[in-house]
Every structure is written in structure tokens, then in C-alpha cells.
Amino acid sequence: MNKTAFGIILLIIGIIVLGVVYSMRPPAGLGEAFKMMWHQENYIKEPYYQISLAVGGIISVLGIIQIFIGLQSKKDIK
């Protein structure tokens, strides 16, 4: 598998992780806390939420870097 394809896969995985983690964010205020209490919505606790967002962001950035490295290496060959 070349670096560009690997970078695209990493970027897609990172975006999916960011979307899933953001959809499970903890309540930001009193109104959201009451809404989550009545609807029994699940959320990720605060330090784990931030760590998960950071991991998703790092995976996405690594994917973008791999894409650029793969495109650059193809440019050097030609």
C-alpha cells in the first residue's frame, strides 16, 4: 500500500473518530445536563473526551502528512 492510500485511510478514520467522539460530548451547561438527565443520553466523561478528541485529531493530521509525503514522492519520481 502506498503512502497516499495509507494517508487517506488514516484521514477517514480520524474524521470518523472525531465525529463519534464529538457526538458523545459531555454536557456544557445546566440546560444540557437536565436534557441529558431526562433523555438518558450517554456521554464520555471530561478527561476521556478531551483525550479522545486529541487522538482523533492526531490521526487526522498524520493522515494529511502521509498524503502529502506520498504525493511528494510521486512528484520526485516523475
SERO-4910 file (N, C-alpha, C, O; in steps of 0.05 Angstrom, whole numbers):
BEGIN
 pado doro    nc1    nc2    nc3   cac1   cac2   cac3    cc1    cc2    cc3    oc1    oc2    oc3
  Met    A     17    -23      0      0      0      0     18     25      0     37     27     16
  Asn    A     12     43    -18     29     67    -19     21     87      3      1     84     16
  Lys    A     38    107      6     34    126     28      9    143     24     -3    151     44
  Thr    A      2    149      0    -22    165     -5    -47    151      4    -64    162     17
  Ala    A    -49    125     -4    -73    109      4    -74    106     34    -95    107     46
  Phe    A    -51    101     46    -50     98     76    -58    124     89    -72    124    109
  Gly    A    -50    147     78    -57    173     89    -87    178     87    -99    189    105
  Ile    A    -99    170     64   -128    173     61   -143    156     81   -163    165     92
  Ile    A   -134    132     85   -147    114    105   -144    126    133   -164    127    148
  Leu    A   -121    136    140   -117    149    167   -135    173    169   -147    178    191
  Leu    A   -137    189    149   -153    213    150   -183    206    153   -196    219    169
  Ile    A   -192    186    140   -220    178    143   -225    167    171   -246    174    183
  Ile    A   -207    151    181   -210    140    208   -210    163    229   -226    163    247
  Gly    A   -192    182    225   -191    205    244   -216    222    243   -225    231    265
  Ile    A   -227    226    220   -252    242    218   -275    227    231   -292    239    244
  Ile    A   -277    201    227   -298    185    239   -295    186    269   -315    189    284
  Val    A   -271    183    280   -266    184    309   -275    211    320   -288    212    340
  Leu    A   -267    232    306   -275    259    315   -305    263    315   -316    274    334
  Gly    A   -319    253    295   -348    255    294   -362    240    315   -381    250    328
  Val    A   -353    215    320   -366    198    341   -361    210    368   -379    212    385
  Val    A   -336    218    373   -329    229    400   -345    255    405   -355    260    426
  Tyr    A   -346    272    384   -360    298    388   -390    293    393   -402    309    407
  Ser    A   -401    273    381   -430    268    385   -435    258    413   -458    259    422
  Met    A   -415    249    427   -418    239    454   -406    258    475   -396    250    495
  Arg    A   -406    284    468   -393    304    486   -408    307    512   -432    303    513
  Pro    A   -394    314    533   -407    318    559   -424    343    559   -420    361    542
  Pro    A   -443    345    578   -460    369    579   -443    394    585   -425    394    602
  Ala    A   -450    416    570   -434    441    573   -447    459    594   -432    475    606
  Gly    A   -472    457    599   -485    475    618   -507    461    632   -512    437    629
  Leu    A   -522    477    648   -543    466    664   -566    456    647   -578    435    653
  Gly    A   -572    470    625   -594    462    608   -588    435    594   -606    418    593
  Glu    A   -564    432    584   -557    407    572   -555    384    592   -562    361    585
  Ala    A   -547    390    616   -546    370    637   -574    359    643   -578    335    646
  Phe    A   -594    378    645   -621    369    650   -632    354    626   -647    334    630
  Lys    A   -626    362    602   -636    348    579   -625    320    578   -639    301    572
  Met    A   -599    317    584   -587    291    584   -597    273    606   -599    249    604
  Met    A   -604    286    628   -615    271    651   -643    259    644   -648    236    651
  Trp    A   -659    275    630   -686    265    624   -686    246    601   -703    227    600
  His    A   -668    249    582   -668    231    558   -648    208    561   -646    191    543
  Gln    A   -634    206    584   -615    185    589   -595    181    567   -589    159    558
  Glu    A   -584    203    557   -564    202    536   -537    195    548   -530    204    571
  Asn    A   -521    180    534   -494    173    543   -475    194    533   -478    206    512
  Tyr    A   -454    198    549   -433    216    542   -407    206    553   -406    190    572
  Ile    A   -385    216    542   -358    209    551   -350    229    573   -354    253    570
  Lys    A   -339    219    594   -331    237    616   -309    256    607   -295    250    587
  Glu    A   -305    278    621   -289    300    612   -260    293    604   -252    300    582
  Pro    A   -243    281    621   -216    278    612   -214    258    588   -197    262    570
  Tyr    A   -231    238    588   -230    218    566   -240    230    540   -232    223    518
  Tyr    A   -259    249    542   -270    263    519   -247    279    505   -244    278    481
  Gln    A   -232    294    521   -211    310    510   -188    293    499   -177    300    478
  Ile    A   -182    271    513   -161    253    503   -170    241    476   -154    238    458
  Ser    A   -195    232    475   -205    220    450   -206    240    427   -199    233    404
  Leu    A   -213    265    432   -212    285    411   -183    290    402   -178    292    378
  Ala    A   -164    290    421   -136    294    413   -126    271    396   -112    275    377
  Val    A   -134    246    403   -125    223    388   -137    224    360   -123    219    340
  Gly    A   -163    231    357   -175    234    331   -161    255    314   -157    252    290
  Gly    A   -155    277    327   -141    299    313   -113    291    304   -105    298    282
  Ile    A    -99    277    321    -72    268    314    -73    248    291    -56    250    273
  Ile    A    -92    230    292    -95    211    270   -101    226    243    -89    219    223
  Ser    A   -118    246    245   -124    261    221   -100    276    210    -95    276    186
  Val    A    -85    288    228    -61    303    219    -40    284    207    -28    291    187
  Leu    A    -37    261    220    -18    242    209    -27    232    181    -10    227    163
  Gly    A    -53    229    177    -63    222    151    -57    243    130    -49    237    108
  Ile    A    -61    268    137    -55    290    119    -25    291    112    -18    295     89
  Ile    A     -8    287    132     21    286    127     28    263    109     44    267     90
  Gln    A     16    240    113     22    217     96     13    222     67     27    214     48
  Ile    A     -9    235     64    -19    242     37      1    260     23      9    256      0
  Phe    A     10    281     37     30    300     25     56    286     19     69    291     -2
  Ile    A     66    269     37     91    254     32     88    236      8    106    235     -9
  Gly    A     65    222      6     61    205    -17     59    220    -43     70    211    -64
  Leu    A     46    243    -43     44    259    -67     71    271    -75     78    273    -98
  Gln    A     86    278    -55    113    289    -60    132    268    -71    148    274    -89
  Ser    A    130    244    -61    147    223    -71    140    215   -100    158    208   -116
  Lys    A    115    217   -107    107    212   -135    117    234   -153    124    230   -176
  Lys    A    117    258   -142    126    281   -158    156    279   -163    166    286   -185
  Asp    A    172    270   -144    201    267   -147    208    245   -167    228    247   -180
  Ile    A    192    224   -168    198    202   -187    195    211   -216    211    203   -233
  Lys    A    175    227   -222    169    235   -249    188    256   -258    187    265   -280
***
